[in-house]
Structure formats: C-alpha cells, structure tokens
Amino acid sequence: MNQERKINILFLSTYPPRACGIATFTQDLICELDKTGRVNTAVAAISDAEYDYPSKVKFKIEQQKEESYAEAAEKINSSGFDLLMVEHEYGIFGGEWGKYLLTLTKNLKIPYFVTLHTVLPHPSKQQREIIRSLAEKGRKIITMAGNTVNILENNYQIDRSKIEMVHHGVPEYPAAERDTLKKELGLTGRFIISTFGLISPGKGLEYGIEAVSKIAEKHPEVLYLVLGQTHPVIKRQDGEKYREKLERSVKNFGLEDKVHFVNRYLKIEEIIRYLQLSDVYMTPYLGKEQAVSGTLAYAVGYGRVIISTPYLYAQEMLGEGRGLLADFRSSNSLAEQIEAVIDHPEQQEKMEKSTLKLGKTMYWNQVAQNYLRIFQNELQSGKESEK
C-alpha cells in the first residue's frame, strides 16, 4: 500500500457526548491518530438516546434496532473507508450480549479490526461465539492486557496470529507536585485515596468506604475521594439508589470528614489533577474477570500506588511491585493495604517509580503509533495477497 496516501478509518463505538468510558477511549485514540497526519477518521456512533454529536460522527446506529446495523453496513460499504475499527464491549451493542453487531460485520465488505474492552475467561456459549465470529472475519483482534492473549487462544479458539496486544492509552499532561496540588485545594497534610469513573454497584465502593472507617481513628489524615457521576444506564434504571446507599454508609460510619463525593462527569484535566494529588488510587471492583480498566490505566500512567482487588487487568498491571492486591469484598484486606502504604513512605516512593516506568509506555502518542502500525501492515499484506 502506498504509505503516502492517508488511511480512511471509521470507528464503530459509543462517542461523546454519550457518557461512557469507551466513548472517551475512542475520542482519545482518534485525537492522537489525527495528530499523525497519516489518517482520516470518522465515527459510526452507537446511540441509546438523542445526542448532539460533533461533525466527526458520520453515521448513527440505534443501539436496540437490528435493522439499523444492516443499514449501517450498506452505508459503510459505499462510503470509501479503508477499514472499520470496532470498539467492542458486550453492553454497548443491541441484542442478547450485543449480537446485533454481527448483523453489521457479516454484511461488511471492507476489512475490520476489533479492540476488546472485556475478555471473559469463562464466557457463555453465546459470548464466546460472538467473539469467535468477529475474529473469524476480522483482520486483527486487539486486546489491552498480555494475560488475555492465552485466554483468547485457548478459551475462544482464536488463531494466535490474529491477536495483538496494545496498551490502553493514557493522556499525557505535565508533571505536577503532589504537595502543591494539595495546598491549592486546602488538603495539605491529608493522605489522599481516590477512585474515579462512572459509579455503579460493580465498583465495590462500599468496601472502600468501610476500609477507610477501619483506619480513620489511627490515621485521621486519610481522605477518600469518590470522583464521578452515576453511570447513566444505572441512573435510568435505579436512579441514585447506589450513591445514596454509599452516602448513608459514610454518615453511619461518621466519615463526613474522611470521604468526599465529587458527583459530576469529570473532564480529563480534572481527572489527571486528582490523580496527581493522590497518594493511593483504589479500585475495589467486584468482578474477577474485568480484562481492562481505563481508570486503573490512567493511575498507572501517572505513577500512583494502586490498591486493587485482583481482577485480571489489575493482576497484570500491579505485578513486579507496581501496587498492592487486596481480597475481593474485603474491607479488612483493603484497610491493611492502605495502612501498609501510610506506614511505609519509602515503599510508596519505590512503588511509584516502578509504576511510572510502565506508565510512560502507555501514553496515547505511543499507543496510536501501535494502532497505525497494525493498520498499515494489514492493509499492505491485503494488497500483496490480491496481486
């Protein structure tokens, strides 16, 4: 393929202003790819409501209407794109376990690639078949954690040659002094623990709050920041029940000065600022099989000490002394790990350096170059096989 000609890439994903981690991921990746000057990018947005999309969105697909996926395939085939980049998460496509996506890919006449945002080690028959079908016709399956490659090969029977590992990207912002940021917010002397992202019951935040209650008397300087609004899907289904439950828990434990909620959708700059002032980033998630966590990736990118339950992605990211793992659904275990960091500042500094070393390889500019290399190689090999 002539490398001088720009590659026309269409992304199939959720997209801002829809509040969704995958929407943010897609926007960040597109922004970084655009900076290379070697691609033209556009979006086919999966929509569950009416959104005021930017001009980058060329097509809209109604999430729960199967015919909308078939229509999209026709439009994509005749729109001059070189490839489709599918951002896959079971919950963002219509039909049982997102099976409507296959209606689109089966009718697609251009090459497509798939990034998996979830890799379940023990999928149901239908979950496995959806990923297998995507891999069979797709050019490459991209995963964001090395420990999921064998899972895809052995549990999904996907050919190893079709699998690529590319880190979750992290936005790069100038380094800022933690103590300076704390001072600006009136938090001098506080030991800051933070968790950010869209709030839902699977995040296990109740265990984080209870862990803080167990160390608050001995360590009055501790402050846990719960950053982010309730996930829109959860809010539509259950309102603010989960957040209200968490707030009641804070009150019952008498932690009003030890746990603060920032109840809004945070801009990237705000997220990074909060991460930079944190001493510990905590993900007490309940799901053992979570393959990727964008929030944890950000914390790695900024060299924070991370305390997490041992879901798949955390096990990989926190290996080799980059963080501490706590038991699932155990506030005692979380509390022990928090205390270990507070009581051993020299260990905190060592872990931060170790984490930052990996984090520097995860900035979006490097990640975008990896995607570009995959696209170029595959389109080139496709051209050569046609000769």
C-alpha angles and dihedrals in degrees: 000000000000103000091203093067113085117245113238106221127186117196120210105205147101110284139195136304080046104091103234134125092232090052089056092045091052093047091050094048093047091049091053094044090051089056090062090067089219101098143049112216135197137163138235099201124212104220131196093175141005112296132179096235125193120246090265087079108084099169135027122208119197103231099219099039113089093195089059089065093051090049090049092054090055092049093047093049092056099039102082099247118151094210146356120232109204117202101204128207120146093229100055099061126069128251128042107330089350096296093154087078088073089060086064100041094046089057095044119115099186126073116271136197128200129213111199115216091181128035111184112205091206106033125179116248092263094046090052093046092052092054092042091051091050091049095046095061098024125090099226138004110213120203127184100216128057093216090065095059093081090044091056092046098045105028098036099030092231116162108255091226089065095055124090128179117217122167122244105260126249125201114242118230129167115275114260129196112254095216091050092053091047090051091051090056095042092251100121111150095016122125102226124212116180141186121183137184140073107325121237136147092261090067092075093219092153088069091051091052092047090049089056089051089057095056101031097095095050092039109034090168093071119112125180116204115200102196124194146040128275113279107266093232091052090046092053092049103038108007113220096328095126096046091046089051089053092048091051089051091053090051094046091052091045091238100138089125093042104048124046126182121211098197105196143080104274126220116235092252091055093048091052092047091053091046091050092054094046124103093195133019112206131198109178092176119170099212113094093194101055103136098189137020116188091195092054090047089056091051090052089049090058096043099244124161103253126207112191146157110255102262115152098267094044091052090056098041095045097047122116095035097306096128147332129277122214129192120269115263093004120125088179092059092047091048091051092053093047090051091049089059095044092049096046110047091166089060090048090056092047093050092048092055092048092049094046091054089063092037093061090062091056102062114128096246091062093041092051090051089054091052091047091052091052092049094047094047094049096045089047093051089046090055092048093050089055092057 
